[in-house]
Amino acid sequence: MKIFTLLASIGIAFVSNAQNDKVSKQLQLELNTNEQVELYLLLNNQKVIKASKSTSRIQRLKSVISQLKINAESSRSRFEQRVAKFSKAYQFYWVNNSVWIKTNSKDADKIIASNEVFRAFSNSKQKLEIISEKLVSPNTINSVGWGSTMINAPDVWNMGIRGQGVLIAGQDTGYQWNHESLIEKYAGWDGANVDHNYHWHDSIANPNIPCLDGQNNSASCDDHGHGTHTMGTMVGDDGVGNQVGIAPDAKWIGCRNMDQGNGTPQSYTECFQFFLEPTDLNGENPDVTKAPHIINNSWGCPVSEGCTQPNALESVVNNVVNAGILVVAAAGNSGSGCGTVRDPIAIYDKTFTIGSTTSSDTISSFSSRGAVTVDGSNRIKPDMSAPGSSIRSASLGGGYTSLSGTSMASPHVAGVAALLISANPALAGNPEQLKEILLNSSLAKTSNQNCNGTSGSTIPNNTFGWGRLDALAAVTQATAHLVFSNGFE
């Protein structure tokens, strides 16, 4: 009782009981203890966004984007005046009708009280969990990693299918665009000059390490190394023997969503919005034709970042998938117990959630298991599994290093999805069919672990999902689906 009296005396705000259903537990804690807070608010008018029935990928994107902007503009026009009374630091996002606000705790209650606010979350930062292992000498040549071989990727490359014509995106700690295995795959590199417009976005304001070029212009960089490693697994090939990527002829674009591994709901949302409609480096002149086919997300947004129930980022994922982009994400590294797939965006139905396997083709001990209990859904997760233990890929500064985690597994799936689109371009813009093919073609894997009423001996299960990724089986199935010949371009 004494502590509550003290907090009230120094001006800390408490959200009224009438608003408790709006406010996440983490935000409530911060409102009770901090003088300043960062709010991440979902606004009302959370309308169901309908996917276009057009067979054009670009038309599907345009249709969803148009619906989202109309919805968000309606809310913003009514809410911005109120916000401006209490803060000068705020940013609206049309991708899910949300707003980030930095304000005094005593004013936060007045903002949250608005009828325009649907849910209120904290925007606090949380460190990314990464499991690292041995460093491999930059001079070591190892043309194909065990993960590529395990999923039969070389057999697909021998068919001439290498990811050509596909654009992969990643949001992570950033990306060293000129790494020897990535530079030729970067969509902003023409072989002689680099242009980061439409190919790179930085969602971190006032970062510890600015991503700037020699002229102080925004430029793709990695302040940690995690992102560069994941992109290497998707597309990496240095041309002299180190082919670490699953889709070495695909192109890539990137967004930094963490500040040296620290991310927030706002930073994740901003990257998703950029990918849905890429812009120049000033955030202007959007061009939907430069949107990616696939987005890899080797990160999680835990409760401490504000991603508590109701799900702060679920509408973002739903809207991006409805627009025709496959969203792949790491399941998390909180295994081996049941119910450890617990962080957004891995928990969502429309997220393609990936667990990790070892070179012995068993589940990695750290790989998070389902079912998803944090939202009451009890849905089976992960959706499938892929190589993620001791994966050799690009290292920040040059050369190669081995890392372990579901962060290393999800890029394998993103890379194979690119191979599927190369094999059958009609799959572009159709994430539902991509996911179905990848699941149905996976190598069935069972477990002795029974989780949340689901036996590990059934398919799918809460350890491996539908099974372990198989690139050759997936491509074979994709090319057999001639019905897609008049589908998405």
Wavefront OBJ file of the C-alpha trace (Angstrom):
o trace
v 0.000 0.000 0.000
v 2.874 2.365 0.770
v 4.359 2.039 -2.685
v 1.092 2.951 -4.400
v 0.775 6.027 -2.239
v 4.307 7.086 -3.111
v 3.817 6.607 -6.820
v 0.656 8.656 -6.813
v 2.417 11.475 -5.003
v 5.042 11.826 -7.748
v 2.464 12.055 -10.494
v 2.463 8.547 -11.976
v -0.811 7.751 -13.724
v -3.090 4.799 -13.130
v -5.457 3.606 -15.788
v -9.030 3.492 -14.570
v -10.787 0.168 -14.042
v -13.090 0.997 -16.947
v -10.084 0.912 -19.231
v -8.410 -2.234 -17.899
v -9.790 -4.287 -20.753
v -7.979 -1.983 -23.183
v -4.574 -2.015 -21.522
v -1.956 -4.785 -21.623
v -0.438 -5.936 -18.338
v 2.998 -4.694 -19.339
v 1.692 -1.228 -20.184
v -0.277 -1.100 -16.933
v 2.915 -1.881 -15.028
v 4.802 0.875 -16.832
v 2.010 3.392 -16.296
v 2.176 2.609 -12.584
v 5.949 2.992 -12.290
v 7.329 5.232 -15.064
v 6.976 8.961 -15.585
v 7.140 8.552 -19.367
v 5.837 5.737 -21.526
v 5.762 4.689 -25.152
v 2.302 3.603 -26.247
v 1.448 1.318 -29.135
v -2.269 1.716 -29.774
v -4.568 -0.211 -32.070
v -7.377 2.088 -33.143
v -11.007 1.266 -33.760
v -12.370 0.603 -37.261
v -10.550 -2.734 -37.157
v -12.471 -3.832 -40.213
v -11.978 -7.187 -41.871
v -9.733 -6.632 -44.859
v -10.834 -8.710 -47.813
v -8.313 -10.324 -50.139
v -8.881 -9.502 -53.786
v -10.070 -12.262 -56.093
v -7.933 -10.847 -58.883
v -5.450 -13.208 -60.487
v -2.900 -10.375 -60.536
v -0.453 -10.251 -57.630
v -0.117 -6.482 -57.957
v -3.881 -5.954 -58.059
v -4.246 -8.053 -54.916
v -1.658 -5.861 -53.193
v -3.299 -2.648 -54.383
v -6.745 -3.766 -53.270
v -5.665 -4.565 -49.716
v -3.514 -1.429 -49.405
v -6.410 0.740 -50.551
v -8.739 -0.782 -47.941
v -6.142 -0.332 -45.204
v -5.464 3.311 -46.017
v -9.162 4.241 -46.149
v -9.718 2.527 -42.808
v -6.728 4.190 -41.144
v -7.417 7.660 -42.501
v -10.899 7.596 -41.005
v -9.482 6.886 -37.547
v -6.590 9.310 -37.843
v -8.770 12.255 -38.823
v -10.747 11.859 -35.600
v -7.900 10.930 -33.246
v -4.880 13.040 -34.212
v -6.238 16.251 -32.713
v -6.542 14.569 -29.332
v -3.065 13.062 -29.493
v -1.472 16.379 -30.475
v -2.723 17.951 -27.239
v -0.527 15.641 -25.184
v 2.449 14.753 -27.360
v 4.512 15.909 -30.305
v 6.113 12.481 -30.693
v 3.743 10.149 -32.525
v 3.488 8.150 -35.745
v 0.472 6.565 -37.426
v 0.616 3.278 -39.391
v -2.020 2.396 -41.949
v -0.904 -1.230 -42.244
v -2.958 -2.096 -39.143
v -4.557 1.213 -38.094
v -2.161 1.785 -35.216
v -0.222 4.662 -33.687
v 2.966 4.991 -31.640
v 3.004 7.749 -29.020
v 5.619 8.879 -26.523
v 4.011 10.784 -23.671
v 3.900 11.412 -19.933
v 2.186 8.684 -17.969
v -0.228 11.202 -16.489
v -1.444 12.052 -20.013
v -1.538 8.494 -21.255
v -4.802 7.774 -19.436
v -6.475 10.646 -21.272
v -5.271 9.378 -24.629
v -6.276 5.777 -23.956
v -9.719 6.922 -22.780
v -10.598 7.972 -26.323
v -13.332 5.974 -28.023
v -10.956 5.692 -30.982
v -8.597 3.404 -29.014
v -9.298 -0.299 -29.385
v -6.341 -1.716 -27.438
v -3.282 -0.203 -25.740
v 0.143 -1.857 -25.514
v 3.610 -1.011 -24.268
v 6.275 -0.233 -26.847
v 9.184 -1.200 -24.602
v 12.262 -2.871 -26.047
v 13.400 -6.457 -25.560
v 16.670 -8.126 -26.438
v 16.582 -10.747 -29.200
v 17.562 -14.217 -27.962
v 20.298 -15.722 -30.122
v 22.143 -19.019 -29.667
v 25.616 -18.775 -31.191
v 28.239 -21.402 -31.828
v 31.654 -21.814 -33.442
v 33.189 -19.306 -35.831
v 34.199 -20.753 -39.190
v 37.312 -19.334 -40.864
v 36.459 -16.830 -43.628
v 38.857 -18.744 -45.914
v 37.113 -22.073 -45.452
v 35.272 -23.209 -48.569
v 32.159 -25.230 -47.880
v 29.986 -25.008 -50.947
v 26.812 -26.551 -49.586
v 25.794 -26.766 -45.942
v 24.282 -29.806 -44.287
v 20.911 -28.092 -44.136
v 20.757 -27.630 -47.901
v 21.669 -31.271 -48.446
v 19.208 -32.519 -45.833
v 16.269 -30.830 -47.590
v 17.432 -31.937 -51.074
v 17.999 -28.389 -52.317
v 20.901 -29.384 -54.648
v 18.508 -31.637 -56.580
v 16.294 -28.617 -57.200
v 19.221 -26.445 -58.314
v 20.226 -29.172 -60.768
v 16.799 -28.693 -62.367
v 17.720 -25.062 -63.063
v 15.440 -23.794 -60.280
v 17.411 -21.413 -58.072
v 14.983 -18.685 -56.992
v 15.235 -16.585 -60.137
v 12.474 -14.009 -60.540
v 11.659 -13.939 -56.825
v 12.103 -11.108 -54.305
v 12.644 -12.079 -50.657
v 12.430 -9.570 -47.804
v 13.781 -9.794 -44.300
v 13.267 -7.673 -41.213
v 15.930 -8.188 -38.604
v 18.986 -6.451 -37.084
v 19.721 -5.160 -40.573
v 21.839 -6.595 -43.371
v 25.377 -6.041 -44.597
v 24.382 -5.503 -48.202
v 27.943 -5.714 -49.544
v 28.824 -9.017 -47.859
v 30.521 -11.164 -50.489
v 27.659 -13.679 -50.464
v 24.872 -11.056 -50.577
v 25.971 -8.158 -52.758
v 25.080 -9.732 -56.108
v 21.652 -10.688 -54.741
v 20.779 -7.257 -53.350
v 17.961 -5.670 -55.365
v 19.649 -2.286 -54.959
v 22.914 -3.368 -56.634
v 23.261 -3.245 -60.418
v 26.763 -4.659 -60.566
v 28.475 -1.273 -60.392
v 26.349 1.068 -58.254
v 24.084 0.773 -55.239
v 20.680 2.422 -54.759
v 18.986 1.800 -51.413
v 15.707 3.476 -52.404
v 12.853 0.932 -52.253
v 15.270 -1.779 -51.152
v 16.095 -0.712 -47.607
v 14.231 0.857 -44.691
v 15.374 1.644 -41.160
v 12.567 1.662 -38.591
v 14.898 2.599 -35.727
v 14.904 6.259 -34.703
v 18.096 7.461 -32.969
v 19.827 4.056 -33.127
v 22.994 3.184 -31.217
v 24.702 2.501 -34.568
v 23.359 4.613 -37.462
v 22.985 2.855 -40.796
v 24.564 5.481 -43.047
v 26.821 5.560 -46.090
v 29.844 7.811 -46.603
v 27.576 10.741 -47.478
v 25.446 10.280 -44.345
v 22.537 8.897 -46.348
v 20.516 5.952 -45.095
v 22.090 2.698 -46.260
v 21.580 -0.977 -45.522
v 23.733 -2.152 -42.624
v 23.640 -4.645 -39.777
v 24.348 -3.485 -36.223
v 24.491 -7.020 -34.815
v 25.149 -9.773 -37.370
v 21.980 -11.812 -36.890
v 20.210 -10.412 -39.950
v 23.169 -10.900 -42.279
v 23.362 -14.550 -41.236
v 19.661 -15.180 -41.905
v 19.765 -13.506 -45.323
v 22.784 -15.611 -46.217
v 20.747 -18.742 -45.604
v 18.062 -17.478 -47.962
v 20.129 -16.244 -50.923
v 23.850 -16.338 -50.094
v 26.414 -17.271 -52.738
v 29.839 -15.625 -53.079
v 30.545 -17.183 -56.477
v 33.757 -18.874 -55.333
v 32.393 -21.931 -53.580
v 30.436 -20.673 -50.604
v 26.831 -21.247 -51.625
v 25.162 -20.972 -48.248
v 21.774 -19.852 -49.595
v 18.772 -22.009 -50.464
v 17.638 -19.718 -53.315
v 20.926 -18.287 -54.644
v 19.380 -16.559 -57.663
v 16.624 -14.757 -55.744
v 16.930 -11.034 -54.961
v 16.476 -9.474 -51.530
v 15.435 -6.267 -49.769
v 15.665 -5.521 -46.051
v 14.476 -3.526 -43.073
v 16.106 -2.994 -39.698
v 13.481 -3.629 -37.015
v 15.780 -3.881 -33.992
v 18.381 -1.632 -32.389
v 21.272 -4.026 -31.718
v 18.745 -6.768 -31.099
v 16.144 -4.634 -29.299
v 12.790 -4.376 -31.071
v 9.308 -3.035 -30.351
v 5.805 -3.475 -31.794
v 6.235 -0.136 -33.559
v 9.499 -1.078 -35.258
v 8.065 -4.397 -36.459
v 4.910 -2.711 -37.767
v 6.905 -0.088 -39.645
v 8.908 -2.745 -41.477
v 5.787 -4.659 -42.468
v 4.257 -1.461 -43.818
v 7.392 -0.723 -45.852
v 7.348 -4.190 -47.393
v 3.694 -3.932 -48.338
v 4.360 -0.726 -50.263
v 8.097 0.085 -50.521
v 9.130 3.747 -50.572
v 12.235 5.789 -51.279
v 14.633 6.586 -48.444
v 12.530 9.607 -47.466
v 9.465 7.429 -46.976
v 7.825 8.912 -50.059
v 6.781 7.905 -53.605
v 5.518 4.408 -52.717
v 5.758 1.722 -55.399
v 3.754 -1.445 -54.800
v 5.411 -3.185 -57.754
v 8.571 -3.430 -55.652
v 6.857 -5.403 -52.877
v 8.425 -8.796 -52.025
v 6.891 -12.233 -52.496
v 8.106 -13.544 -49.122
v 9.050 -11.984 -45.760
v 11.302 -13.821 -43.301
v 10.979 -12.950 -39.599
v 13.682 -14.492 -37.419
v 12.533 -12.709 -34.274
v 9.842 -12.802 -31.617
v 7.939 -10.101 -29.735
v 7.589 -11.244 -26.118
v 5.219 -10.037 -23.432
v 7.857 -7.651 -22.109
v 7.785 -5.808 -25.459
v 4.064 -5.252 -25.174
v 2.939 -8.194 -27.299
v 0.347 -9.448 -24.835
v -3.202 -10.642 -25.378
v -5.083 -9.428 -27.359
v -2.439 -9.891 -30.003
v -0.748 -6.636 -30.866
v 0.649 -7.718 -34.239
v -1.957 -10.208 -35.419
v -3.789 -7.723 -37.640
v -0.488 -6.745 -39.272
v 0.262 -10.345 -40.224
v -3.302 -10.965 -41.387
v -3.268 -7.885 -43.607
v 0.101 -8.679 -45.170
v -0.917 -12.269 -45.929
v -4.266 -11.104 -47.327
v -2.295 -8.845 -49.634
v -0.548 -11.896 -51.083
v 2.796 -12.070 -49.244
v 3.998 -15.209 -47.448
v 4.989 -14.415 -43.833
v 7.516 -16.929 -42.437
v 8.654 -16.761 -38.804
v 10.826 -18.535 -36.262
v 8.950 -20.542 -33.612
v 11.239 -19.416 -30.784
v 14.074 -20.927 -28.748
v 12.231 -21.669 -25.486
v 11.966 -25.470 -25.875
v 11.933 -28.269 -25.000
v 8.733 -28.008 -22.977
v 5.203 -27.927 -24.344
v 3.422 -24.620 -24.813
v 6.641 -22.706 -25.506
v 5.539 -21.242 -28.851
v 4.264 -18.172 -27.044
v 5.513 -14.993 -28.687
v 4.109 -13.044 -31.614
v 4.297 -13.379 -34.481
v 4.909 -17.130 -34.233
v 1.634 -17.765 -32.406
v -0.666 -16.485 -35.158
v -2.712 -18.663 -37.457
v -1.620 -16.917 -40.671
v 2.059 -16.872 -39.730
v 4.021 -19.771 -41.249
v 5.815 -20.823 -38.053
v 9.018 -22.885 -38.239
v 10.737 -25.129 -35.686
v 14.371 -26.259 -35.810
v 15.965 -29.643 -36.568
v 19.483 -31.010 -36.203
v 21.881 -32.669 -38.638
v 20.667 -35.982 -37.178
v 17.158 -35.060 -38.390
v 15.798 -34.776 -34.855
v 14.150 -31.787 -33.237
v 16.599 -29.252 -31.767
v 16.442 -29.207 -27.978
v 15.871 -25.443 -27.922
v 13.095 -25.451 -30.538
v 9.829 -24.167 -29.062
v 6.861 -26.500 -28.986
v 3.118 -25.949 -29.166
v 0.332 -25.813 -28.557
v -0.289 -22.069 -28.471
v -1.919 -21.455 -25.102
v -1.184 -17.758 -24.513
v -4.141 -16.703 -26.659
v -6.408 -19.577 -25.667
v -6.437 -20.988 -29.203
v -4.580 -24.237 -28.410
v -3.579 -24.274 -32.091
v -0.845 -26.647 -33.187
v 2.514 -24.977 -33.756
v 5.055 -24.985 -35.286
v 3.569 -25.494 -38.746
v 6.686 -27.343 -39.885
v 10.386 -27.673 -39.106
v 13.657 -27.121 -40.958
v 17.411 -27.280 -40.298
v 18.393 -24.812 -37.588
v 21.235 -26.253 -35.497
v 24.802 -25.244 -36.395
v 23.907 -23.523 -39.652
v 26.833 -21.972 -41.509
v 26.048 -18.650 -43.175
v 27.259 -15.099 -43.737
v 29.106 -13.368 -40.904
v 29.102 -9.625 -40.267
v 32.300 -8.105 -41.644
v 32.882 -10.917 -44.101
v 33.368 -14.638 -43.988
v 31.087 -17.212 -42.435
v 29.956 -18.347 -39.017
v 27.696 -21.048 -37.558
v 24.642 -20.139 -35.497
v 21.814 -22.191 -34.033
v 18.190 -21.284 -33.476
v 14.782 -21.325 -35.061
v 16.047 -18.038 -36.525
v 18.246 -20.205 -38.737
v 15.403 -22.597 -39.603
v 12.847 -20.125 -40.940
v 15.192 -18.785 -43.679
v 15.411 -22.323 -45.073
v 11.636 -22.316 -45.550
v 11.628 -18.791 -47.010
v 14.302 -19.925 -49.481
v 12.352 -23.008 -50.539
v 9.221 -20.870 -50.991
v 11.275 -18.823 -53.464
v 12.228 -22.031 -55.290
v 8.531 -22.912 -55.575
v 7.699 -19.578 -57.191
v 10.604 -20.031 -59.614
v 9.290 -23.487 -60.457
v 5.731 -22.239 -60.895
v 5.482 -18.422 -61.201
v 1.704 -18.670 -60.893
v 2.267 -19.254 -57.148
v 3.526 -15.682 -56.709
v 1.045 -13.698 -54.656
v -0.641 -16.824 -53.316
v 0.753 -17.507 -49.836
v -2.069 -19.891 -48.993
v -1.093 -22.272 -51.816
v 2.613 -21.926 -51.047
v 1.988 -22.903 -47.442
v -0.241 -25.818 -48.440
v 2.384 -27.240 -50.804
v 5.191 -26.864 -48.274
v 3.177 -28.615 -45.572
v 1.858 -31.432 -47.753
v 5.297 -32.174 -49.204
v 7.166 -32.186 -45.901
v 8.742 -35.357 -44.527
v 6.384 -36.544 -41.786
v 8.079 -36.553 -38.388
v 6.649 -37.865 -35.126
v 7.707 -37.504 -31.521
v 7.327 -39.205 -28.158
v 6.319 -35.834 -26.754
v 2.590 -35.310 -26.241
v 1.579 -31.681 -25.866
v -1.725 -30.142 -24.847
v -3.816 -33.158 -25.729
v -2.162 -33.786 -29.104
v -0.167 -36.987 -29.440
v 3.345 -36.677 -30.819
v 2.615 -39.713 -32.970
v 0.006 -37.836 -35.017
v 0.533 -35.547 -37.997
v 0.626 -32.651 -37.387
v 2.060 -32.570 -33.869
v 3.335 -29.846 -31.547
v 7.004 -30.780 -31.949
v 7.638 -30.915 -35.709
v 4.320 -29.628 -37.020
v 3.510 -31.335 -40.318
v 7.095 -32.480 -40.698
v 10.556 -31.506 -41.896
v 11.075 -29.345 -44.991
v 11.823 -31.143 -48.289
v 12.651 -28.811 -51.179
v 12.589 -31.449 -53.916
v 9.226 -32.873 -52.868
v 7.791 -29.359 -52.627
v 9.000 -28.315 -56.080
v 7.759 -31.575 -57.581
v 4.337 -30.915 -56.130
v 4.361 -27.258 -57.198
v 5.149 -28.080 -60.817
v 2.409 -30.715 -60.875
v -0.221 -28.086 -59.999
v -0.937 -27.002 -63.567
v -4.237 -25.614 -62.348
v -2.218 -22.594 -61.217
v -1.226 -21.731 -64.763
v -3.859 -18.979 -64.872
v -3.315 -17.944 -61.269
v -1.259 -15.211 -59.675
v 1.550 -13.672 -61.688
l 1 2 3 4 5 6 7 8 9 10 11 12 13 14 15 16 17 18 19 20 21 22 23 24 25 26 27 28 29 30 31 32 33 34 35 36 37 38 39 40 41 42 43 44 45 46 47 48 49 50 51 52 53 54 55 56 57 58 59 60 61 62 63 64 65 66 67 68 69 70 71 72 73 74 75 76 77 78 79 80 81 82 83 84 85 86 87 88 89 90 91 92 93 94 95 96 97 98 99 100 101 102 103 104 105 106 107 108 109 110 111 112 113 114 115 116 117 118 119 120 121 122 123 124 125 126 127 128 129 130 131 132 133 134 135 136 137 138 139 140 141 142 143 144 145 146 147 148 149 150 151 152 153 154 155 156 157 158 159 160 161 162 163 164 165 166 167 168 169 170 171 172 173 174 175 176 177 178 179 180 181 182 183 184 185 186 187 188 189 190 191 192 193 194 195 196 197 198 199 200 201 202 203 204 205 206 207 208 209 210 211 212 213 214 215 216 217 218 219 220 221 222 223 224 225 226 227 228 229 230 231 232 233 234 235 236 237 238 239 240 241 242 243 244 245 246 247 248 249 250 251 252 253 254 255 256 257 258 259 260 261 262 263 264 265 266 267 268 269 270 271 272 273 274 275 276 277 278 279 280 281 282 283 284 285 286 287 288 289 290 291 292 293 294 295 296 297 298 299 300 301 302 303 304 305 306 307 308 309 310 311 312 313 314 315 316 317 318 319 320 321 322 323 324 325 326 327 328 329 330 331 332 333 334 335 336 337 338 339 340 341 342 343 344 345 346 347 348 349 350 351 352 353 354 355 356 357 358 359 360 361 362 363 364 365 366 367 368 369 370 371 372 373 374 375 376 377 378 379 380 381 382 383 384 385 386 387 388 389 390 391 392 393 394 395 396 397 398 399 400 401 402 403 404 405 406 407 408 409 410 411 412 413 414 415 416 417 418 419 420 421 422 423 424 425 426 427 428 429 430 431 432 433 434 435 436 437 438 439 440 441 442 443 444 445 446 447 448 449 450 451 452 453 454 455 456 457 458 459 460 461 462 463 464 465 466 467 468 469 470 471 472 473 474 475 476 477 478 479 480 481 482 483 484 485 486 487 488 489
